[in-house]
Amino acid sequence: MPYFKDKSHNPHFLERAEDAHLLPDGCIPITDAEALAIQSPTVEQVKTSCLAAINNHASRKLALLSAAYPDGEVQSWSQQTREADALAVNPDVATPLLSAIATTRGVPLADLATRVRAKVQAYAVASGQIIGQRQALEDAINAVDLSEPDAAAQLKAVQWSD
């Protein structure tokens, strides 16, 4: 199959060489090997792509942990946590957010604070597992010797286990 490259070194191919008049101006013929080299990403590009893929996957997994909650509620989690922790130390401390939530829900403030602390712990464990796995995958990618002939295959083999 005839290959060509344009002035920006982008490859083009034609089913028939006689259709070369359809190519952009300035295209020159290249060999199959040259076309493959242009189309194949460098090992550094493969590494960058693999790192981006594991980061994107981690972001999706972390987002799932809070997907059942509206953004405004998620933004209040740090304050809920501070108030629940403070209440555990001093039952007379002001807890404006938790007090409002407890009153509106009709649950005792202490029970709500206990639930908040339990959810904080569960979220910490779940997010910690995701973050730890992402960091382990990043370590595995960074450990690949990019000068090895099969480096690209080694990089692509680093995948999430789920």
Secondary structure, 3 states (H helix, E strand, C coil): CCEEECCCCCEEECCCHHHHHHCCCCCEEECHHHHHHHHCCCHHHHHHHHHHHHHHHHHHHHHHHHCCCCHHHHHCHHHHHHHHHHHHHCCCCCCHHHHHHHHHHCCCHHHHHHHHHHHHHHHHHHHHHHHHHHHHHHHHHHHCCCCCCCHHHHHHHCCCCC
